[in-house]
Amino acid sequence: MGAGRSHGPPPGTTAGGRHRSSLRWALALTASFVGVEVAGGLLTGSLALLADAAHMLTDVGGLALALLAIHFAERPATPQKTYGYVRMEVLSALANATVLLLLTVYILYEAWQRFRNPPEILSGPMLAVAGLVVNLISMKLLMAGASESLNVKGAYFEALGDMLGSLGVIAAALIVMFTGWTLADPVVGAGIGLFIVPRTWMLLKQVVHILMEGTPPEVDLGLLEKKLLEIEGVTAVHDLHVWTITSGLDAMSCHLVVDDMARAGATLASAGEAMRSEFGLTHTTIQIEDQALRDNEPATPI
């Protein structure tokens, strides 16, 4: 005998959806400047500028994918997809991280080739094309949403990488202009790629952790189990799981064994309130089990 409580995913705007306007503005700004940097990189022969343009081009795809993911994530659930499409935000972040890592591998390879055969660099046009202002505006637009949505966080990291890339382009252009040391360009290009790797890797690990149904890092599972055992009448907790469905939406399920089924309703209410107030878990499924029935179950043969 048992009782359960389950709250479905909240309808309407997702964590990423609250920052849809910022994503749109960042996409418009970034897309408008990509062509300028690509042309500038080809004209000047600068790997640093091309690397920055490549990152910005990835931003365009990533931001467009993020907006598409938000659109799908807010579609209603169906009998075939009972959670709806909220995980599209997580899949979008996975795609962004994967593309950035692959792009970094290419930039490092190209930098190695240029170390072996340094090209001629036109430092003046290279300096003029650096897109620092565009990157700073995009970062400002995305900063607020980065703490709420993996989707926006991935886009913010890309904008951060582009901003640092623009600083690198400016530094490389000045070095080439005043010293003639053309190797500054591939050094900066490789540096842009290497800076992005650890942050992108962290994002990738976070996404994989969610897809593997890992416990959210902000939830102490041991403490959560202890709180459940402190509820009056609860004698045991088993099949306890806490996982993330998408940014801002964690879920929990468990079985509570009680010594008095007459208090099942009160126990269920207490458990649900503890999960909401102390752990922020509103999507919960809790099964109540009778201790007396468990004690009378025949032993399972080995």
N, C-alpha and C positions, 0 to 999 in steps of 0.2 A: 504494500500500500504506500502511496506517496502523493506528494503535491508538488507542483512546480510553478515557477514564475518566469516568464520570458518577455523581454522588451525588444521589439524589432528595431532595425536601424532607423534613426530619425529621418523623416522625409524632408525634402527641400534642399537648402544650400549646404554644400560640403565646406570643409575648412578651406580648401583651395578656391571654392566658388566665391567666398567672401572677398577674394582679392582678384577677381576676374578683370576688373577695370585696370588694375596695375599691370597685370600680365599683358593686356591688350596694348597699353601704351608702351611698355618695354619692347614688345614685338614690333610695333610700328617704328620706333626709334632705331632698333637694331637692324631691321631689314633695310631701312633707308640708307644705312651706312656701309653695309657689307660690300655692295658693288664698288663703292669708293675705295675701300681698302684692298679689294682684290685687284682692281686696276692699278692702284698705287704700288702694290707689291710686285706685280709683273713689270711695271715701268721702272721701278728702282732696283729690282733684283734682290729685295730684302726678304730673307727667310723670317725674320722677326715680325715683319709686317704681314707676310702671308700666314704665319702661325696665328697672329692676332685675328686676321680675317677669317681663318678657318674656325677658330673658336667662336667668332661672332656668327658665322654661318651655322654652326652647330646650335648656337643660341636660338636662331630663327626657327630651326626645326624643332628644338626642344620646347620653346615657348608655344609654338603652334600645336605641338603634341599635348602640352599641358592644358591648353584651352580646350582641345578636343576631349581630353580625358575628363575635364570638369563637366563638359556637356553630357558625356555619357554617364558620369558618376551621379548626376542628379536625375537620371531617368528612374521611374518607379520600378520596384521589384516586380518580378513575374513568378509564376509557378515553377518555371525552369531555372530562374536565377533569383533565389529567395532573398539574397542580399542586394539585389539590383546590380548596378555596375560601379559601386563605390571603389572597388579595387583597381579600377582603371587608373586612378591617381598613382597607385603604387607601381603598376606596370609602366606608366609613363616615366617615373623616376628611374626605374630599372633601365629603360631604353636610353635615357639621357646619360646615365653613368657609364653604360657600356660603350656608347658612341664616343664619349669623351676619352675613355681609356684607349680605345683603338686609334683615335686621332692623335693622342699623345705619342703612341708608338711610331706613327708615321713622321711626326715632327722630329723626334729624336733620331730616326733614321736619316732624314733629310739633313739634319744638323751635322751628323757624322760625315756625310758626303761632302758637305761644304767645308768641313775642317780639312779634308784631304785636297779639295780643289776650291779655294776661296774665290767667290765671284766678285765682279765689280759692283759696288754699292753706290747709289745716288742718294747721299745723305740728306740733301735739302728737301726734295720732294717727299722722302721718307718721313721726315720730321713733320711736314705739313699735313700729312694724311692721318697721323696717329689719332685715334678716336677716343681720347680720354674723357672728354665731356659727355659724350653719348653713354659711355660705360658707367660713369658716375651717376647720371640721371636714372639709368636702368636699375642700378643697385639700390638707389633711394626708393624707387617705386616698389621693389620686391622685398625690401628689408623686413617690413612688418609681417608679411605672410610667411617668411622663411621659418619662423618659430612654430607655426601652426600646421603647415602642410608640407609633406615630403615632396609633393609635386612642385610647389613654389620654392622649396629649399633647393631642389636640383637646379631650377632656373636661376636662383640667386647665386649659387656657386659658379655657374657658367658666367654670369655677369661679373662676379668677383675676379674670375680668371681673366676675363677680357680687360678689366680695368688694370690689373697688374701687367697684362700683356701690353697695353697701351703705354704704361710707364716704362716698360722694358724697351719698347720701340723708340720712345723719346730718348732714353739713355743711350741706346745703341747708335741712334742717328747722331747724337751729340759727340759721342766718342769717335765715330768714323769721320765726322766733319772736322774735328779739331786735332785728331791724332793720325788719321789715315789707317787705323788698325781695323781692317774689315772683318777680322774674326770676331769682333764684338757682336756682329749680327747673329751668326749661328750660336754663339754662347748665350745670348739673350733668348733666342728662339728655343734652345734646349731648356733654359731655365724656366720659361713659361710652362713648358710641358711638365717638367719635374715638380713645379709648385702645385699643379693641379692634381697630380696623382694621389697624394695622401688624402686630400679632402674628398675626391671622387671615390676613392676606395672606402672611406668611412660611410659615405652615402650608400654605396653598393652593399656593404655589409648590413646596414640598417634595413635596406629593402629586402635582402635575402632573409634576414631574421624574421621579418613580418611574414614573408611567403612561407617560411618554415614553421609558422604558428608559434614562434618563440614568445616567452613572457615579456611584456613591455618593460623596458629598463627602469621606469619609474615605479613599478609595482614590486614590492618585497613579498614574494610568495610565502615565505616562512611566516612573516608577520600577519599576512592575510589569513593563513590557516589558523594561526593562534587566535585571531579575533573571532573566527567562526567557532572555535572550540570553547571560547569564553561565553558564548550565548547559553542561557539557561536551558538545560535539558539536552544539549548536544553532547553525544558521547564519542563520536568519531566523524572524521571527514575523509572522503576518498574520491577518486576520479576528479581531482581538482585541476582545472585548466584555466589559464588566463592568456588571451592572445589579442592581437591588434587586427581589426578588419581593414581599417584605413586610417589616415591621419585624423586624430581627434575622436576615434571611435574604438574603444577597447571592449572586449567581451569576456565573460566569466561563466563557467559552468562547474557544478560540483554536486556531490551527494552528501547529505547530512544525515547521520544516524542519530535518532532521538530516543529517549527512554519513555516518553509518554506521547502517543500519537494524538491525544486530545489537545495537546498544545501545538500541533503541527502548524496551524495558521499563524499563531503568534511567533513561532520560531522562524517561519518563512519571512514574515514581515520584518523581524529584527535583523535577519541576515541581509535582506535586501537593503534596508536602511544603512547598515554598517558598510556595505559595499559602496553605496552612493556617497555617504558623508565622509568616509575615511580614505577611500581609494578612487573615487570618481568613476566608479563602474556602474553604468545605468543599463547596460545590455547584459542581463543576468538570467541564467537558467539554473534553478536550484531544485534538486530532488530530495524529498524527505523519505527516510526509511525507518522502519520500526525495529528497535533493538531487540525486542522479544522475538520477532520473526527471524531475525538473523541468528539469534542464539539457538533457535530450534531447527535451523537448516541442517540437513545431513552433511557430514564431512565429504569433501570432494576426494575421490580415490586418486592416489598418486600413480 
